[in-house]
Amino acid sequence: MRATSERNIVLTGFMGSGKTSVGKLIAEKTGRAFVDTDDLIEQRAGKSIPRIFEEEGETAFRDLETEAVQRAARTHARVIATGGGAVMRPQNREALRKTGDVIFLDAEPEILLRRIQNDGTRPLLQTENPLERARALLKERRPVYLQADMTIQTDRLTEEEAADAVLEALQTGARRVHVNLGERSYAIHIGRGTLSRLPELLDFAPKGAKIAVCANAHIQRLYGAALADSLNAAGYDAWTADLPDGERHKTLQAAADLYDQFVENRMGRDSFVAALGGGVAGDVAGFAAATYMRGVPLIQIPTSLIAQVDSSVGGKTAVDHPKGKNLIGAFHQPKLVAIDVDTLKTLPAREYAAGIAEVMRYGVIASEGLFHTLETRMEDILRRDALLMTEIAAECCAIKARIVEQDERESGLRATLNYGHTFGHALETVTGYKRFLHGEAVGVGMVCAAEMSAARGLVGREFCDRHRALLHSAGLPSTMPSGVDPTAMVDAMKMDKKAVVSSRGVQLRFIISRKIGSAEIRGDFTEEEARAAIEAAKR
């Protein structure tokens, strides 16, 4: 993903994202020529864009835009700023992708509108409620924008900082995603060597602060001790706290053991908990951080793929109960998420593959482009290509960040992230958390969800076949074990957090998808349909 001297740097994004101003700064810093496709359109038409819209209509403008994009794509070593809707035409996306590295400059609608509020040259926003119009357009376009090679969050960046972030990303592959939650906002840093950069990322932590590096013995040997040493060398008071290894230890007892270590090391409310490891470490240490002294700051440092693309982001922390997974927990947002993709190289093959299932889930519910990447680049994914995995982790984190920002406590939209999880969690429960890794169970759960949709006629067989084929290509289970009792699984589902309990009993809710890239929450599927889907997944 490194920009060469010949490849163009292409900036895409919504109006107001800074494509022109940031693009000019990048051109100045790199000695490249700058091209704005809107300028090419106006030169070709001999009139302004608002006049083109007024006199000829949007379709004519889009045709001129396609011509301008094709002209720009034939150049080399340029910085190209595109119009906000240019990438909506597939031929434009393809031309831009071939000519250079495509960077999506992302920002929230309110911020975008604030930047262009005095600009009367935006025909698509000349409405009574421009904010609602911007939100609608951005909702439509964001899935396409996210197909860019990389995304740079610009909400809190100056134009200069945004330009530097783009150049840093092109040079190193490093990425930053912001989770915007008001005073509890935080950054996700993704790339190679992020662990070694952790001390410089802790600009919010005062020197001398205690930091408990919580990890199991294996991760402590690989990374924990060295991380504590680097933090101490930077002026912090870091020490290692021990966690047991494995899902079966994601318990209240494991959290209680951490409390004992915190007290022994005189941890106060101004101390920090660093969760280092996979999903279990993030959950247990995160839950301990959420509840020790009514809450202490948390740093998530995920080392497994499943944690890097999912569980480290969003503030969910929990431990399991014998009757159900993640039943005891708290929402506790981290202060920082630091993702070092080099740690993926030390993962056992089975654990790494299990994480691919969670990436697949993001593709099904939110990004057809991501799903296509999984289908076409599985060989590179399985060999753990660092730059590709940086991009994949960043896209997954960006999708989750946008969902969490709209629904932090899972009252609606955030539940769509549980695609495959209702079936998957039940499968883990009935097999005693011993037979399947979490991602493996979720993969089989997605097959069940697809089969249930197919039985209703909501999707065709191709939809189910693509699920199974992708899981198979990743080396993951793609069928339900024949010995699993569907009734026992449905009983386990009744403890699912998404289930609705009333005086009439328990109503199950499922996440389904009608097509790759979308998801919805449904409460109208019966227990019989769920059991039938489980049986269908066995075939």
C-alpha positions, -999 to +999 in steps of 0.1 A: +000+000+000+030+023-001+027+051-026+055+050-052+068+080-071+047+071-101+014+061-085-012+088-078-025+097-044-063+098-047-084+115-021-121+106-018-148+115+007-179+136+013-181+173+006-163+192+034-139+164+042-110+185+030-100+167-002-089+199-020-072+217+009-055+185+022-047+175-013-029+207-020-008+204+012+001+168+002+011+180-033+033+207-017+049+184+007+057+157-019+065+180-049+036+165-070+011+183-092-024+187-078-055+178-098-091+186-087-117+167-108-143+195-101-119+220-117-116+197-147-154+196-150-158+234-149-130+238-174-147+213-198-182+228-194-172+264-193-195+270-163-196+264-126-209+232-110-240+248-095-249+261-130-244+226-145-268+212-120-293+240-126-292+240-163-284+204-173-293+183-142-273+159-121-271+131-147-253+154-171-230+165-143-222+129-134-213+121-170-189+151-171-175+139-138-168+104-152-150+120-181-129+141-157-121+111-135-109+091-165-087+120-176-072+123-142-066+086-139-045+086-170-019+109-153+010+098-131+026+111-098-003+134-091-025+142-060-061+138-072-090+152-053-124+138-064-159+151-061-180+137-032-201+115-054-174+105-080-167+070-065-204+060-067-200+050-103-181+016-105-161+026-135-148+057-116-138+035-087-120+010-109-101+038-128-090+055-096-079+022-079-058+013-109-040+047-110-031+051-074-036+046-037-071+057-027-076+074+006-110+081+022-110+113+043-138+105+068-157+128+092-190+130+109-219+148+091-221+176+117-185+184+113-186+182+075-216+206+074-199+230+098-169+232+075-190+241+045-219+260+061-210+293+044-203+276+010-232+281-013-217+261-042-231+227-029-262+220-050-270+187-032-273+205+001-296+233-010-325+220+011-345+231+041-326+206+063-291+203+049-279+182+079-305+155+073-297+156+036-260+152+044-267+123+068-288+105+042-261+110+014-233+099+037-252+068+048-256+059+012-221+066+002-201+054+032-200+017+023-185+027-010-160+052+005-149+024+028-137+004-002-108+028-004-073+015+003-072+033+036-093+056+057-081+087+076-104+101+103-103+139+100-129+149+126-103+163+151-074+170+127-063+202+112-057+203+074-020+201+081-024+171+105-047+153+080-021+157+053+006+144+076-016+114+086-021+105+049+016+106+042+024+086+073-002+060+063+012+058+028+048+054+041+043+030+069+008+015+064-001+028+099-037+038+103-057+057+129-095+053+135-113+076+160-143+065+181-163+097+187-181+095+220-178+130+233-156+132+264-150+094+261-137+095+226-105+076+218-081+067+190-074+033+176-038+030+163-032+002+138+000-009+121+034-026+125+055-018+156+027-002+175+037-020+207+071-003+206+054+031+201+030+027+230+048+050+254+045+079+230+008+071+224+000+075+262-001+113+261-031+113+284-014+093+311+008+113+336+043+101+340+047+081+372+012+066+368+009+029+377+001+006+347-009-030+352+000-050+321-026-079+323-019-110+302-016-147+304+018-163+310+024-170+273+017-134+262+037-121+291+067-140+279+062-129+243+053-092+249+043-083+284+077-081+302+092-061+273+062-038+272+064-031+310+102-024+307+096+001+279+068+018+299+091+020+329+119+034+308+095+061+296+087+072+332+057+051+341+054+026+370+044-005+350+042-041+363+027-073+350-005-089+363-012-125+356-043-139+339-052-176+332-054-187+296-085-198+277-122-191+274-130-214+303-112-190+326-133-160+316-150-160+350-157-139+380-129-157+398-104-146+372-115-110+377-113-114+415-077-126+412-069-094+393-085-073+420-062-090+445-032-082+424-044-046+420-047-041+458-014-058+464+003-033+441-016-003+455-035+005+424-056+037+428-082+053+407-055+072+388-039+039+378-043+023+344-052-013+334-036-025+301-053-055+286-027-073+266-038-104+246-068-118+229-105-115+236-104-132+270-077-109+283-096-079+269-128-090+285-115-101+319-091-072+324-116-048+309-143-060+333-118-057+362-110-021+351-147-012+349-154-024+384-122-019+405-127+012+426-159+019+404-138+022+373-102+029+364-088+038+329-084+010+304-059+005+276-067-022+251-037-039+234-051-068+214-027-094+200-052-119+184-070-112+151-105-116+168-096-090+194-079-066+169-109-065+145-137-066+171-136-072+209-110-045+218-132-017+203-166-005+217-163-008+254-179-042+260-164-061+289-177-093+304-172-127+320-192-158+313-217-176+335-223-214+333-258-206+318-246-182+292-218-163+276-209-127+286-239-125+310-219-106+336-203-074+323-202-036+320-197-010+293-163+006+299-147+024+269-109+023+267-087+054+266-067+039+238-066+009+215-031+000+202-031-027+175+002-041+164-004-065+134+031-080+139+017-099+169-005-119+145+026-138+134+028-155+168-008-167+168-014-204+163-030-211+129-063-222+144-067-191+165-058-169+136-083-186+113-110-181+140-105-144+138-111-145+100-147-155+108-152-122+127-138-103+097-163-122+075-191-111+098-182-074+091-183-081+054-217-097+055-234-070+076-216-038+064-191-041+035-195-060+003-160-048-006-145-064+025-163-096+017-149-095-018-114-090-004-118-121+017-130-141-013-101-129-036-072-125-012-075-153+012-040-166+004-025-133+014-046-131+045-036-166+055+001-157+051-006-127+074+005-100+050+011-071+074-001-042+052-032-061+041-041-070+077-036-034+087-061-024+061-085-051+071-083-043+108-087-006+101-118-012+080-134-035+106-126-009+134-140+019+113-173+000+107-176-008+144-167+027+155-195+042+134-220+017+148-208+022+184-210+060+180-247+057+171-256+030+196-231+026+223-251+004+246-267-019+221-303-006+222-307-012+184-282-008+156-252-023+175-270-056+178-264-061+141-227-068+150-240-100+165-246-116+132-240-154+137-235-149+174-269-160+187-264-194+171-226-193+178-229-185+215-255-212+219-231-237+202-203-227+226-227-231+256-240-266+246-205-278+239-191-265+273-168-238+257-143-267+250-150-279+214-150-246+195-130-214+195-153-184+196-147-175+159-152-211+148-186-211+166-196-178+151-187-190+116-210-220+120-236-196+135-234-174+103-242-205+083-272-211+105-284-175+101-280-178+063-299-210+061-327-195+082-330-166+058-329-189+028-357-211+043-379-179+044-370-171+008-352-139+018-319-150+001-310-176-025-287-206-023-258-186-036-259-165-004-255-196+017-229-212-006-207-180-004-208-183+034-197-219+034-171-214+006-154-185+024-153-204+057-139-234+040-112-213+022-101-200+057-099-235+071-129-230+093-158-253+101-186-247+077-212-272+090-229-278+123-217-310+140-243-338+136-245-346+173-256-311+184-291-311+197-311-282+181-335-280+211-306-276+235-292-249+214-326-230+212-328-233+250-294-218+253-305-190+230-332-180+254-304-167+277-291-145+248-289-108+257-309-099+226-338-121+236-369-103+248-384-116+280-421-109+288-450-125+307-457-145+275-423-161+276-390-155+257-390-141+222-358-148+203-343-120+182-319-128+153-296-108+131-301-117+094-288-104+061-308-102+029-276-095+009-239-092+014-232-058+030-264-054+050-281-066+082-313-063+101-327-073+135-357-096+133-380-109+161-404-129+139-385-161+135-399-190+155-380-216+176-390-241+150-373-221+123-342-218+144-341-256+149-347-262+112-318-238+104-295-258+128-304-290+110-299-274+076-264-263+087-255-299+094-258-308+057 
